[in-house]
Amino acid sequence: MSFPWPYRRIATEEAFSVPEVFEALRGWAAAADPAEPDQDFWDFVFTQDTPGLQRVRRQLLDLEGERLEIMAANGVDVHLLSLTAPGVQTFRVAEAVALARLAVLDVPAGLHAPRARLVPHPARAFPDAE
């Protein structure tokens, strides 16, 4: 598909996840205090089975197939990928660091899509408050 603009389109803050972070969030949402920020949202995402939420879950984990098709259909050259909120901040430091490393270093390195099309934004594991 050809588009009329003479510049590259970059979509920023494009949410994504990897299976390991996704499953860790599922466990966190099921066990977290309902007063925790984001707990009610993620509990809803993981426990409801509507077509819209099925699409959300599928697209968060898709880094090459459907994502690249949507990018092409909309003339987007680059996705700046951001690990979906709440990221890894809800986990203990060791788990958070391991998940952040996996999400922004290990997984993108294994993608078949050109590295210049999908660019991971750094995920940060914040120090334990305890």
Backbone as XML, in Angstrom:
<?xml version="1.0"?>
<chain id="A" units="angstrom">
  <residue number="1" name="MET">
    <atom name="N" x="0.847" y="-1.173" z="0.000"/>
    <atom name="CA" x="0.000" y="0.000" z="0.000"/>
    <atom name="C" x="0.893" y="1.237" z="0.000"/>
  </residue>
  <residue number="2" name="SER">
    <atom name="N" x="0.527" y="2.208" z="-0.772"/>
    <atom name="CA" x="1.311" y="3.433" z="-0.877"/>
    <atom name="C" x="0.523" y="4.591" z="-0.269"/>
  </residue>
  <residue number="3" name="PHE">
    <atom name="N" x="1.217" y="5.446" z="0.479"/>
    <atom name="CA" x="0.571" y="6.584" z="1.116"/>
    <atom name="C" x="1.198" y="7.877" z="0.607"/>
  </residue>
  <residue number="4" name="PRO">
    <atom name="N" x="0.438" y="8.959" z="0.600"/>
    <atom name="CA" x="0.897" y="10.200" z="-0.034"/>
    <atom name="C" x="1.886" y="11.033" z="0.768"/>
  </residue>
  <residue number="5" name="TRP">
    <atom name="N" x="2.101" y="10.731" z="2.029"/>
    <atom name="CA" x="2.977" y="11.596" z="2.815"/>
    <atom name="C" x="4.450" y="11.241" z="2.606"/>
  </residue>
  <residue number="6" name="PRO">
    <atom name="N" x="5.312" y="12.264" z="2.633"/>
    <atom name="CA" x="6.751" y="12.058" z="2.362"/>
    <atom name="C" x="7.574" y="11.792" z="3.624"/>
  </residue>
  <residue number="7" name="TYR">
    <atom name="N" x="6.961" y="11.275" z="4.644"/>
    <atom name="CA" x="7.662" y="11.053" z="5.899"/>
    <atom name="C" x="7.243" y="9.707" z="6.479"/>
  </residue>
  <residue number="8" name="ARG">
    <atom name="N" x="7.997" y="9.253" z="7.460"/>
    <atom name="CA" x="7.667" y="7.999" z="8.141"/>
    <atom name="C" x="6.700" y="8.277" z="9.275"/>
  </residue>
  <residue number="9" name="ARG">
    <atom name="N" x="5.698" y="7.450" z="9.423"/>
    <atom name="CA" x="4.753" y="7.560" z="10.532"/>
    <atom name="C" x="5.218" y="6.653" z="11.672"/>
  </residue>
  <residue number="10" name="ILE">
    <atom name="N" x="5.285" y="7.223" z="12.868"/>
    <atom name="CA" x="5.692" y="6.478" z="14.048"/>
    <atom name="C" x="4.562" y="6.549" z="15.060"/>
  </residue>
  <residue number="11" name="ALA">
    <atom name="N" x="4.060" y="5.399" z="15.461"/>
    <atom name="CA" x="3.015" y="5.322" z="16.481"/>
    <atom name="C" x="3.691" y="5.079" z="17.825"/>
  </residue>
  <residue number="12" name="THR">
    <atom name="N" x="3.455" y="5.971" z="18.774"/>
    <atom name="CA" x="4.114" y="5.858" z="20.072"/>
    <atom name="C" x="3.183" y="5.263" z="21.114"/>
  </residue>
  <residue number="13" name="GLU">
    <atom name="N" x="3.782" y="4.737" z="22.169"/>
    <atom name="CA" x="3.041" y="4.162" z="23.291"/>
    <atom name="C" x="2.101" y="3.049" z="22.851"/>
  </residue>
  <residue number="14" name="GLU">
    <atom name="N" x="2.546" y="2.216" z="21.926"/>
    <atom name="CA" x="1.749" y="1.089" z="21.470"/>
    <atom name="C" x="1.890" y="-0.045" z="22.483"/>
  </residue>
  <residue number="15" name="ALA">
    <atom name="N" x="0.807" y="-0.352" z="23.184"/>
    <atom name="CA" x="0.842" y="-1.353" z="24.250"/>
    <atom name="C" x="1.111" y="-2.744" z="23.690"/>
  </residue>
  <residue number="16" name="PHE">
    <atom name="N" x="1.911" y="-3.504" z="24.434"/>
    <atom name="CA" x="2.154" y="-4.904" z="24.110"/>
    <atom name="C" x="2.444" y="-5.639" z="25.403"/>
  </residue>
  <residue number="17" name="SER">
    <atom name="N" x="2.437" y="-6.942" z="25.312"/>
    <atom name="CA" x="2.858" y="-7.771" z="26.432"/>
    <atom name="C" x="3.509" y="-9.015" z="25.852"/>
  </residue>
  <residue number="18" name="VAL">
    <atom name="N" x="4.097" y="-9.786" z="26.719"/>
    <atom name="CA" x="4.642" y="-11.086" z="26.358"/>
    <atom name="C" x="3.948" y="-12.101" z="27.258"/>
  </residue>
  <residue number="19" name="PRO">
    <atom name="N" x="3.875" y="-13.363" z="26.852"/>
    <atom name="CA" x="3.123" y="-14.332" z="27.653"/>
    <atom name="C" x="3.518" y="-14.372" z="29.122"/>
  </residue>
  <residue number="20" name="GLU">
    <atom name="N" x="4.806" y="-14.256" z="29.417"/>
    <atom name="CA" x="5.252" y="-14.346" z="30.812"/>
    <atom name="C" x="4.724" y="-13.171" z="31.642"/>
  </residue>
  <residue number="21" name="VAL">
    <atom name="N" x="4.778" y="-11.974" z="31.097"/>
    <atom name="CA" x="4.253" y="-10.800" z="31.817"/>
    <atom name="C" x="2.737" y="-10.900" z="31.895"/>
  </residue>
  <residue number="22" name="PHE">
    <atom name="N" x="2.110" y="-11.319" z="30.814"/>
    <atom name="CA" x="0.659" y="-11.455" z="30.757"/>
    <atom name="C" x="0.165" y="-12.407" z="31.848"/>
  </residue>
  <residue number="23" name="GLU">
    <atom name="N" x="0.827" y="-13.555" z="31.981"/>
    <atom name="CA" x="0.418" y="-14.530" z="32.997"/>
    <atom name="C" x="0.728" y="-14.029" z="34.410"/>
  </residue>
  <residue number="24" name="ALA">
    <atom name="N" x="1.833" y="-13.326" z="34.578"/>
    <atom name="CA" x="2.148" y="-12.743" z="35.891"/>
    <atom name="C" x="1.088" y="-11.712" z="36.273"/>
  </residue>
  <residue number="25" name="LEU">
    <atom name="N" x="0.646" y="-10.909" z="35.305"/>
    <atom name="CA" x="-0.420" y="-9.937" z="35.581"/>
    <atom name="C" x="-1.737" y="-10.628" z="35.910"/>
  </residue>
  <residue number="26" name="ARG">
    <atom name="N" x="-2.013" y="-11.737" z="35.222"/>
    <atom name="CA" x="-3.238" y="-12.501" z="35.512"/>
    <atom name="C" x="-3.226" y="-12.963" z="36.977"/>
  </residue>
  <residue number="27" name="GLY">
    <atom name="N" x="-2.102" y="-13.518" z="37.417"/>
    <atom name="CA" x="-1.989" y="-13.965" z="38.802"/>
    <atom name="C" x="-2.084" y="-12.815" z="39.784"/>
  </residue>
  <residue number="28" name="TRP">
    <atom name="N" x="-1.437" y="-11.691" z="39.446"/>
    <atom name="CA" x="-1.491" y="-10.511" z="40.311"/>
    <atom name="C" x="-2.913" y="-9.997" z="40.431"/>
  </residue>
  <residue number="29" name="ALA">
    <atom name="N" x="-3.631" y="-9.891" z="39.314"/>
    <atom name="CA" x="-4.998" y="-9.358" z="39.331"/>
    <atom name="C" x="-5.931" y="-10.227" z="40.163"/>
  </residue>
  <residue number="30" name="ALA">
    <atom name="N" x="-5.716" y="-11.535" z="40.116"/>
    <atom name="CA" x="-6.568" y="-12.450" z="40.877"/>
    <atom name="C" x="-6.326" y="-12.362" z="42.379"/>
  </residue>
  <residue number="31" name="ALA">
    <atom name="N" x="-5.096" y="-12.013" z="42.773"/>
    <atom name="CA" x="-4.743" y="-12.024" z="44.189"/>
    <atom name="C" x="-4.591" y="-10.641" z="44.814"/>
  </residue>
  <residue number="32" name="ALA">
    <atom name="N" x="-4.496" y="-9.599" z="44.013"/>
    <atom name="CA" x="-4.211" y="-8.257" z="44.537"/>
    <atom name="C" x="-5.393" y="-7.684" z="45.305"/>
  </residue>
  <residue number="33" name="ASP">
    <atom name="N" x="-5.061" y="-6.801" z="46.220"/>
    <atom name="CA" x="-6.063" y="-6.035" z="46.957"/>
    <atom name="C" x="-6.857" y="-5.217" z="45.935"/>
  </residue>
  <residue number="34" name="PRO">
    <atom name="N" x="-8.187" y="-5.240" z="46.003"/>
    <atom name="CA" x="-8.987" y="-4.464" z="45.056"/>
    <atom name="C" x="-8.691" y="-2.956" z="45.084"/>
  </residue>
  <residue number="35" name="ALA">
    <atom name="N" x="-8.049" y="-2.486" z="46.149"/>
    <atom name="CA" x="-7.702" y="-1.069" z="46.230"/>
    <atom name="C" x="-6.453" y="-0.739" z="45.402"/>
  </residue>
  <residue number="36" name="GLU">
    <atom name="N" x="-5.723" y="-1.758" z="44.949"/>
    <atom name="CA" x="-4.529" y="-1.536" z="44.132"/>
    <atom name="C" x="-4.907" y="-0.876" z="42.815"/>
  </residue>
  <residue number="37" name="PRO">
    <atom name="N" x="-4.160" y="0.130" z="42.398"/>
    <atom name="CA" x="-4.433" y="0.723" z="41.083"/>
    <atom name="C" x="-4.307" y="-0.342" z="39.991"/>
  </residue>
  <residue number="38" name="ASP">
    <atom name="N" x="-5.171" y="-0.312" z="39.050"/>
    <atom name="CA" x="-5.201" y="-1.207" z="37.888"/>
    <atom name="C" x="-5.749" y="-2.602" z="38.182"/>
  </residue>
  <residue number="39" name="GLN">
    <atom name="N" x="-5.929" y="-2.973" z="39.446"/>
    <atom name="CA" x="-6.388" y="-4.327" z="39.746"/>
    <atom name="C" x="-7.761" y="-4.585" z="39.145"/>
  </residue>
  <residue number="40" name="ASP">
    <atom name="N" x="-8.701" y="-3.657" z="39.309"/>
    <atom name="CA" x="-10.049" y="-3.893" z="38.807"/>
    <atom name="C" x="-10.072" y="-4.002" z="37.282"/>
  </residue>
  <residue number="41" name="PHE">
    <atom name="N" x="-9.262" y="-3.185" z="36.611"/>
    <atom name="CA" x="-9.191" y="-3.255" z="35.151"/>
    <atom name="C" x="-8.672" y="-4.615" z="34.695"/>
  </residue>
  <residue number="42" name="TRP">
    <atom name="N" x="-7.536" y="-5.048" z="35.251"/>
    <atom name="CA" x="-6.952" y="-6.310" z="34.799"/>
    <atom name="C" x="-7.787" y="-7.511" z="35.210"/>
  </residue>
  <residue number="43" name="ASP">
    <atom name="N" x="-8.416" y="-7.457" z="36.360"/>
    <atom name="CA" x="-9.311" y="-8.537" z="36.749"/>
    <atom name="C" x="-10.435" y="-8.647" z="35.718"/>
  </residue>
  <residue number="44" name="PHE">
    <atom name="N" x="-10.981" y="-7.514" z="35.288"/>
    <atom name="CA" x="-12.018" y="-7.486" z="34.268"/>
    <atom name="C" x="-11.491" y="-8.057" z="32.948"/>
  </residue>
  <residue number="45" name="VAL">
    <atom name="N" x="-10.307" y="-7.616" z="32.518"/>
    <atom name="CA" x="-9.726" y="-8.084" z="31.257"/>
    <atom name="C" x="-9.548" y="-9.607" z="31.259"/>
  </residue>
  <residue number="46" name="PHE">
    <atom name="N" x="-9.101" y="-10.151" z="32.387"/>
    <atom name="CA" x="-8.804" y="-11.581" z="32.437"/>
    <atom name="C" x="-10.022" y="-12.458" z="32.723"/>
  </residue>
  <residue number="47" name="THR">
    <atom name="N" x="-11.077" y="-11.909" z="33.315"/>
    <atom name="CA" x="-12.198" y="-12.766" z="33.710"/>
    <atom name="C" x="-13.404" y="-12.665" z="32.790"/>
  </residue>
  <residue number="48" name="GLN">
    <atom name="N" x="-13.470" y="-11.668" z="31.942"/>
    <atom name="CA" x="-14.604" y="-11.516" z="31.030"/>
    <atom name="C" x="-14.234" y="-12.078" z="29.665"/>
  </residue>
  <residue number="49" name="ASP">
    <atom name="N" x="-15.215" y="-12.651" z="28.997"/>
    <atom name="CA" x="-14.922" y="-13.295" z="27.724"/>
    <atom name="C" x="-15.733" y="-12.695" z="26.579"/>
  </residue>
  <residue number="50" name="THR">
    <atom name="N" x="-15.765" y="-11.391" z="26.510"/>
    <atom name="CA" x="-16.481" y="-10.718" z="25.429"/>
    <atom name="C" x="-15.589" y="-10.668" z="24.183"/>
  </residue>
  <residue number="51" name="PRO">
    <atom name="N" x="-16.184" y="-10.512" z="23.007"/>
    <atom name="CA" x="-15.363" y="-10.414" z="21.794"/>
    <atom name="C" x="-14.338" y="-9.273" z="21.868"/>
  </residue>
  <residue number="52" name="GLY">
    <atom name="N" x="-14.722" y="-8.142" z="22.432"/>
    <atom name="CA" x="-13.792" y="-7.017" z="22.539"/>
    <atom name="C" x="-12.601" y="-7.331" z="23.423"/>
  </residue>
  <residue number="53" name="LEU">
    <atom name="N" x="-12.831" y="-8.004" z="24.550"/>
    <atom name="CA" x="-11.720" y="-8.351" z="25.445"/>
    <atom name="C" x="-10.886" y="-9.498" z="24.882"/>
  </residue>
  <residue number="54" name="GLN">
    <atom name="N" x="-11.503" y="-10.381" z="24.127"/>
    <atom name="CA" x="-10.724" y="-11.410" z="23.437"/>
    <atom name="C" x="-9.755" y="-10.742" z="22.465"/>
  </residue>
  <residue number="55" name="ARG">
    <atom name="N" x="-10.227" y="-9.715" z="21.758"/>
    <atom name="CA" x="-9.383" y="-8.977" z="20.819"/>
    <atom name="C" x="-8.254" y="-8.267" z="21.556"/>
  </residue>
  <residue number="56" name="VAL">
    <atom name="N" x="-8.557" y="-7.626" z="22.693"/>
    <atom name="CA" x="-7.536" y="-6.933" z="23.483"/>
    <atom name="C" x="-6.448" y="-7.909" z="23.908"/>
  </residue>
  <residue number="57" name="ARG">
    <atom name="N" x="-6.850" y="-9.046" z="24.464"/>
    <atom name="CA" x="-5.865" y="-10.037" z="24.917"/>
    <atom name="C" x="-5.021" y="-10.551" z="23.745"/>
  </residue>
  <residue number="58" name="ARG">
    <atom name="N" x="-5.671" y="-10.834" z="22.627"/>
    <atom name="CA" x="-4.951" y="-11.338" z="21.453"/>
    <atom name="C" x="-3.970" y="-10.296" z="20.923"/>
  </residue>
  <residue number="59" name="GLN">
    <atom name="N" x="-4.418" y="-9.049" z="20.790"/>
    <atom name="CA" x="-3.572" y="-8.021" z="20.187"/>
    <atom name="C" x="-2.435" y="-7.578" z="21.104"/>
  </residue>
  <residue number="60" name="LEU">
    <atom name="N" x="-2.618" y="-7.640" z="22.419"/>
    <atom name="CA" x="-1.517" y="-7.299" z="23.312"/>
    <atom name="C" x="-0.344" y="-8.258" z="23.126"/>
  </residue>
  <residue number="61" name="LEU">
    <atom name="N" x="-0.648" y="-9.513" z="22.855"/>
    <atom name="CA" x="0.397" y="-10.529" z="22.730"/>
    <atom name="C" x="0.943" y="-10.663" z="21.313"/>
  </residue>
  <residue number="62" name="ASP">
    <atom name="N" x="0.279" y="-10.060" z="20.346"/>
    <atom name="CA" x="0.703" y="-10.182" z="18.955"/>
    <atom name="C" x="1.747" y="-9.128" z="18.632"/>
  </residue>
  <residue number="63" name="LEU">
    <atom name="N" x="2.923" y="-9.571" z="18.237"/>
    <atom name="CA" x="3.981" y="-8.630" z="17.875"/>
    <atom name="C" x="4.340" y="-8.677" z="16.400"/>
  </residue>
  <residue number="64" name="GLU">
    <atom name="N" x="3.737" y="-9.573" z="15.651"/>
    <atom name="CA" x="4.143" y="-9.656" z="14.255"/>
    <atom name="C" x="2.980" y="-9.787" z="13.278"/>
  </residue>
  <residue number="65" name="GLY">
    <atom name="N" x="2.061" y="-10.675" z="13.495"/>
    <atom name="CA" x="1.014" y="-10.929" z="12.511"/>
    <atom name="C" x="0.019" y="-9.799" z="12.358"/>
  </residue>
  <residue number="66" name="GLU">
    <atom name="N" x="-0.973" y="-9.806" z="13.191"/>
    <atom name="CA" x="-2.051" y="-8.816" z="13.113"/>
    <atom name="C" x="-1.533" y="-7.391" z="13.307"/>
  </residue>
  <residue number="67" name="ARG">
    <atom name="N" x="-0.580" y="-7.214" z="14.201"/>
    <atom name="CA" x="-0.019" y="-5.872" z="14.460"/>
    <atom name="C" x="0.585" y="-5.287" z="13.180"/>
  </residue>
  <residue number="68" name="LEU">
    <atom name="N" x="1.366" y="-6.085" z="12.457"/>
    <atom name="CA" x="1.978" y="-5.600" z="11.222"/>
    <atom name="C" x="0.930" y="-5.318" z="10.144"/>
  </residue>
  <residue number="69" name="GLU">
    <atom name="N" x="-0.125" y="-6.127" z="10.105"/>
    <atom name="CA" x="-1.213" y="-5.898" z="9.143"/>
    <atom name="C" x="-1.921" y="-4.570" z="9.441"/>
  </residue>
  <residue number="70" name="ILE">
    <atom name="N" x="-2.182" y="-4.300" z="10.717"/>
    <atom name="CA" x="-2.840" y="-3.046" z="11.113"/>
    <atom name="C" x="-1.928" y="-1.863" z="10.803"/>
  </residue>
  <residue number="71" name="MET">
    <atom name="N" x="-0.645" y="-2.022" z="11.068"/>
    <atom name="CA" x="0.306" y="-0.959" z="10.747"/>
    <atom name="C" x="0.276" y="-0.659" z="9.249"/>
  </residue>
  <residue number="72" name="ALA">
    <atom name="N" x="0.320" y="-1.687" z="8.428"/>
    <atom name="CA" x="0.327" y="-1.499" z="6.975"/>
    <atom name="C" x="-0.965" y="-0.837" z="6.507"/>
  </residue>
  <residue number="73" name="ALA">
    <atom name="N" x="-2.085" y="-1.272" z="7.042"/>
    <atom name="CA" x="-3.373" y="-0.712" z="6.633"/>
    <atom name="C" x="-3.502" y="0.760" z="6.984"/>
  </residue>
  <residue number="74" name="ASN">
    <atom name="N" x="-2.760" y="1.206" z="8.003"/>
    <atom name="CA" x="-2.858" y="2.591" z="8.461"/>
    <atom name="C" x="-1.632" y="3.432" z="8.123"/>
  </residue>
  <residue number="75" name="GLY">
    <atom name="N" x="-0.736" y="2.882" z="7.330"/>
    <atom name="CA" x="0.433" y="3.635" z="6.899"/>
    <atom name="C" x="1.419" y="3.939" z="8.005"/>
  </residue>
  <residue number="76" name="VAL">
    <atom name="N" x="1.475" y="3.057" z="9.008"/>
    <atom name="CA" x="2.397" y="3.256" z="10.130"/>
    <atom name="C" x="3.685" y="2.480" z="9.855"/>
  </residue>
  <residue number="77" name="ASP">
    <atom name="N" x="4.805" y="3.187" z="9.916"/>
    <atom name="CA" x="6.097" y="2.568" z="9.632"/>
    <atom name="C" x="6.734" y="1.931" z="10.857"/>
  </residue>
  <residue number="78" name="VAL">
    <atom name="N" x="6.533" y="2.546" z="12.030"/>
    <atom name="CA" x="7.205" y="2.102" z="13.250"/>
    <atom name="C" x="6.225" y="2.145" z="14.417"/>
  </residue>
  <residue number="79" name="HIS">
    <atom name="N" x="6.250" y="1.111" z="15.246"/>
    <atom name="CA" x="5.543" y="1.115" z="16.530"/>
    <atom name="C" x="6.586" y="1.231" z="17.627"/>
  </residue>
  <residue number="80" name="LEU">
    <atom name="N" x="6.464" y="2.248" z="18.469"/>
    <atom name="CA" x="7.267" y="2.336" z="19.677"/>
    <atom name="C" x="6.487" y="1.566" z="20.734"/>
  </residue>
  <residue number="81" name="LEU">
    <atom name="N" x="6.948" y="0.368" z="21.035"/>
    <atom name="CA" x="6.221" y="-0.547" z="21.913"/>
    <atom name="C" x="6.447" y="-0.221" z="23.379"/>
  </residue>
  <residue number="82" name="SER">
    <atom name="N" x="5.359" y="-0.126" z="24.116"/>
    <atom name="CA" x="5.429" y="0.099" z="25.564"/>
    <atom name="C" x="4.756" y="-1.066" z="26.262"/>
  </residue>
  <residue number="83" name="LEU">
    <atom name="N" x="5.472" y="-1.646" z="27.210"/>
    <atom name="CA" x="4.899" y="-2.743" z="27.981"/>
    <atom name="C" x="3.617" y="-2.259" z="28.639"/>
  </residue>
  <residue number="84" name="THR">
    <atom name="N" x="2.543" y="-3.015" z="28.459"/>
    <atom name="CA" x="1.241" y="-2.578" z="28.927"/>
    <atom name="C" x="1.235" y="-2.271" z="30.424"/>
  </residue>
  <residue number="85" name="ALA">
    <atom name="N" x="0.469" y="-1.261" z="30.799"/>
    <atom name="CA" x="0.337" y="-0.887" z="32.206"/>
    <atom name="C" x="-0.277" y="-2.046" z="32.969"/>
  </residue>
  <residue number="86" name="PRO">
    <atom name="N" x="0.090" y="-2.280" z="34.185"/>
    <atom name="CA" x="1.014" y="-1.513" z="35.002"/>
    <atom name="C" x="2.471" y="-1.907" z="34.812"/>
  </residue>
  <residue number="87" name="GLY">
    <atom name="N" x="2.788" y="-2.531" z="33.704"/>
    <atom name="CA" x="4.173" y="-2.914" z="33.480"/>
    <atom name="C" x="4.619" y="-3.957" z="34.476"/>
  </residue>
  <residue number="88" name="VAL">
    <atom name="N" x="5.802" y="-3.759" z="35.030"/>
    <atom name="CA" x="6.338" y="-4.718" z="35.996"/>
    <atom name="C" x="6.384" y="-4.140" z="37.409"/>
  </residue>
  <residue number="89" name="GLN">
    <atom name="N" x="5.832" y="-2.931" z="37.586"/>
    <atom name="CA" x="5.919" y="-2.261" z="38.885"/>
    <atom name="C" x="5.203" y="-2.985" z="40.016"/>
  </residue>
  <residue number="90" name="THR">
    <atom name="N" x="4.260" y="-3.871" z="39.689"/>
    <atom name="CA" x="3.487" y="-4.545" z="40.733"/>
    <atom name="C" x="4.215" y="-5.735" z="41.342"/>
  </residue>
  <residue number="91" name="PHE">
    <atom name="N" x="5.357" y="-6.105" z="40.773"/>
    <atom name="CA" x="6.059" y="-7.304" z="41.211"/>
    <atom name="C" x="7.278" y="-6.980" z="42.071"/>
  </residue>
  <residue number="92" name="ARG">
    <atom name="N" x="7.709" y="-7.945" z="42.833"/>
    <atom name="CA" x="8.941" y="-7.807" z="43.605"/>
    <atom name="C" x="10.101" y="-7.561" z="42.649"/>
  </residue>
  <residue number="93" name="VAL">
    <atom name="N" x="11.144" y="-6.933" z="43.155"/>
    <atom name="CA" x="12.242" y="-6.478" z="42.314"/>
    <atom name="C" x="12.831" y="-7.584" z="41.429"/>
  </residue>
  <residue number="94" name="ALA">
    <atom name="N" x="13.165" y="-8.721" z="41.977"/>
    <atom name="CA" x="13.806" y="-9.776" z="41.184"/>
    <atom name="C" x="12.907" y="-10.232" z="40.032"/>
  </residue>
  <residue number="95" name="GLU">
    <atom name="N" x="11.627" y="-10.443" z="40.334"/>
    <atom name="CA" x="10.692" y="-10.852" z="39.284"/>
    <atom name="C" x="10.488" y="-9.728" z="38.281"/>
  </residue>
  <residue number="96" name="ALA">
    <atom name="N" x="10.381" y="-8.495" z="38.765"/>
    <atom name="CA" x="10.174" y="-7.341" z="37.887"/>
    <atom name="C" x="11.340" y="-7.163" z="36.920"/>
  </residue>
  <residue number="97" name="VAL">
    <atom name="N" x="12.558" y="-7.277" z="37.429"/>
    <atom name="CA" x="13.746" y="-7.121" z="36.576"/>
    <atom name="C" x="13.778" y="-8.217" z="35.517"/>
  </residue>
  <residue number="98" name="ALA">
    <atom name="N" x="13.504" y="-9.456" z="35.920"/>
    <atom name="CA" x="13.525" y="-10.570" z="34.968"/>
    <atom name="C" x="12.455" y="-10.388" z="33.887"/>
  </residue>
  <residue number="99" name="LEU">
    <atom name="N" x="11.254" y="-9.974" z="34.283"/>
    <atom name="CA" x="10.183" y="-9.784" z="33.310"/>
    <atom name="C" x="10.467" y="-8.598" z="32.388"/>
  </residue>
  <residue number="100" name="ALA">
    <atom name="N" x="11.002" y="-7.521" z="32.931"/>
    <atom name="CA" x="11.333" y="-6.352" z="32.106"/>
    <atom name="C" x="12.405" y="-6.714" z="31.088"/>
  </residue>
  <residue number="101" name="ARG">
    <atom name="N" x="13.412" y="-7.442" z="31.529"/>
    <atom name="CA" x="14.486" y="-7.849" z="30.615"/>
    <atom name="C" x="13.930" y="-8.726" z="29.498"/>
  </residue>
  <residue number="102" name="LEU">
    <atom name="N" x="13.100" y="-9.663" z="29.865"/>
    <atom name="CA" x="12.496" y="-10.553" z="28.873"/>
    <atom name="C" x="11.680" y="-9.746" z="27.859"/>
  </residue>
  <residue number="103" name="ALA">
    <atom name="N" x="10.876" y="-8.818" z="28.347"/>
    <atom name="CA" x="9.966" y="-8.073" z="27.478"/>
    <atom name="C" x="10.680" y="-7.129" z="26.519"/>
  </residue>
  <residue number="104" name="VAL">
    <atom name="N" x="11.742" y="-6.472" z="26.976"/>
    <atom name="CA" x="12.356" y="-5.453" z="26.106"/>
    <atom name="C" x="13.678" y="-5.865" z="25.471"/>
  </residue>
  <residue number="105" name="LEU">
    <atom name="N" x="14.261" y="-6.951" z="25.936"/>
    <atom name="CA" x="15.529" y="-7.397" z="25.330"/>
    <atom name="C" x="15.393" y="-8.741" z="24.632"/>
  </residue>
  <residue number="106" name="ASP">
    <atom name="N" x="14.938" y="-9.742" z="25.355"/>
    <atom name="CA" x="14.917" y="-11.094" z="24.814"/>
    <atom name="C" x="13.877" y="-11.296" z="23.722"/>
  </residue>
  <residue number="107" name="VAL">
    <atom name="N" x="12.643" y="-10.900" z="23.987"/>
    <atom name="CA" x="11.574" y="-11.150" z="23.023"/>
    <atom name="C" x="11.777" y="-10.382" z="21.722"/>
  </residue>
  <residue number="108" name="PRO">
    <atom name="N" x="12.005" y="-9.055" z="21.755"/>
    <atom name="CA" x="12.201" y="-8.354" z="20.476"/>
    <atom name="C" x="13.374" y="-8.901" z="19.660"/>
  </residue>
  <residue number="109" name="ALA">
    <atom name="N" x="14.386" y="-9.426" z="20.312"/>
    <atom name="CA" x="15.533" y="-9.969" z="19.584"/>
    <atom name="C" x="15.127" y="-11.188" z="18.760"/>
  </residue>
  <residue number="110" name="GLY">
    <atom name="N" x="14.072" y="-11.871" z="19.165"/>
    <atom name="CA" x="13.630" y="-13.061" z="18.448"/>
    <atom name="C" x="12.553" y="-12.805" z="17.408"/>
  </residue>
  <residue number="111" name="LEU">
    <atom name="N" x="12.168" y="-11.577" z="17.221"/>
    <atom name="CA" x="11.123" y="-11.266" z="16.248"/>
    <atom name="C" x="11.619" y="-11.457" z="14.824"/>
  </residue>
  <residue number="112" name="HIS">
    <atom name="N" x="10.712" y="-11.811" z="13.956"/>
    <atom name="CA" x="11.039" y="-11.941" z="12.544"/>
    <atom name="C" x="10.837" y="-10.612" z="11.816"/>
  </residue>
  <residue number="113" name="ALA">
    <atom name="N" x="10.000" y="-9.738" z="12.371"/>
    <atom name="CA" x="9.766" y="-8.426" z="11.756"/>
    <atom name="C" x="11.056" y="-7.612" z="11.815"/>
  </residue>
  <residue number="114" name="PRO">
    <atom name="N" x="11.274" y="-6.763" z="10.823"/>
    <atom name="CA" x="12.477" y="-5.913" z="10.873"/>
    <atom name="C" x="12.521" y="-5.115" z="12.166"/>
  </residue>
  <residue number="115" name="ARG">
    <atom name="N" x="13.669" y="-5.125" z="12.815"/>
    <atom name="CA" x="13.840" y="-4.435" z="14.100"/>
    <atom name="C" x="13.454" y="-2.961" z="14.005"/>
  </residue>
  <residue number="116" name="ALA">
    <atom name="N" x="13.603" y="-2.360" z="12.850"/>
    <atom name="CA" x="13.282" y="-0.951" z="12.674"/>
    <atom name="C" x="11.780" y="-0.685" z="12.689"/>
  </residue>
  <residue number="117" name="ARG">
    <atom name="N" x="10.954" y="-1.713" z="12.609"/>
    <atom name="CA" x="9.493" y="-1.530" z="12.602"/>
    <atom name="C" x="8.895" y="-1.594" z="13.997"/>
  </residue>
  <residue number="118" name="LEU">
    <atom name="N" x="9.472" y="-2.417" z="14.864"/>
    <atom name="CA" x="8.958" y="-2.597" z="16.225"/>
    <atom name="C" x="10.084" y="-2.272" z="17.194"/>
  </residue>
  <residue number="119" name="VAL">
    <atom name="N" x="9.951" y="-1.165" z="17.899"/>
    <atom name="CA" x="11.024" y="-0.695" z="18.773"/>
    <atom name="C" x="10.514" y="-0.691" z="20.215"/>
  </residue>
  <residue number="120" name="PRO">
    <atom name="N" x="11.083" y="-1.529" z="21.085"/>
    <atom name="CA" x="10.611" y="-1.564" z="22.472"/>
    <atom name="C" x="11.090" y="-0.355" z="23.266"/>
  </residue>
  <residue number="121" name="HIS">
    <atom name="N" x="10.185" y="0.212" z="24.018"/>
    <atom name="CA" x="10.504" y="1.290" z="24.952"/>
    <atom name="C" x="10.970" y="0.618" z="26.235"/>
  </residue>
  <residue number="122" name="PRO">
    <atom name="N" x="11.974" y="1.140" z="26.904"/>
    <atom name="CA" x="12.470" y="0.483" z="28.114"/>
    <atom name="C" x="11.382" y="0.321" z="29.181"/>
  </residue>
  <residue number="123" name="ALA">
    <atom name="N" x="11.360" y="-0.835" z="29.807"/>
    <atom name="CA" x="10.486" y="-1.082" z="30.959"/>
    <atom name="C" x="11.362" y="-0.987" z="32.191"/>
  </residue>
  <residue number="124" name="ARG">
    <atom name="N" x="10.848" y="-0.404" z="33.243"/>
    <atom name="CA" x="11.652" y="-0.226" z="34.447"/>
    <atom name="C" x="11.080" y="-0.986" z="35.616"/>
  </residue>
  <residue number="125" name="ALA">
    <atom name="N" x="11.950" y="-1.601" z="36.347"/>
    <atom name="CA" x="11.569" y="-2.259" z="37.587"/>
    <atom name="C" x="11.989" y="-1.332" z="38.710"/>
  </residue>
  <residue number="126" name="PHE">
    <atom name="N" x="11.032" y="-0.807" z="39.424"/>
    <atom name="CA" x="11.329" y="0.142" z="40.501"/>
    <atom name="C" x="11.775" y="-0.585" z="41.751"/>
  </residue>
  <residue number="127" name="PRO">
    <atom name="N" x="12.614" y="0.042" z="42.549"/>
    <atom name="CA" x="13.105" y="-0.602" z="43.766"/>
    <atom name="C" x="11.968" y="-0.908" z="44.745"/>
  </residue>
  <residue number="128" name="ASP">
    <atom name="N" x="12.181" y="-1.953" z="45.508"/>
    <atom name="CA" x="11.236" y="-2.310" z="46.553"/>
    <atom name="C" x="11.099" y="-1.176" z="47.559"/>
  </residue>
  <residue number="129" name="ALA">
    <atom name="N" x="9.888" y="-0.874" z="47.936"/>
    <atom name="CA" x="9.652" y="0.181" z="48.928"/>
    <atom name="C" x="9.950" y="-0.324" z="50.338"/>
  </residue>
  <residue number="130" name="GLU">
    <atom name="N" x="10.064" y="-1.631" z="50.494"/>
    <atom name="CA" x="10.293" y="-2.191" z="51.828"/>
    <atom name="C" x="11.748" y="-2.207" z="52.210"/>
  </residue>
</chain>
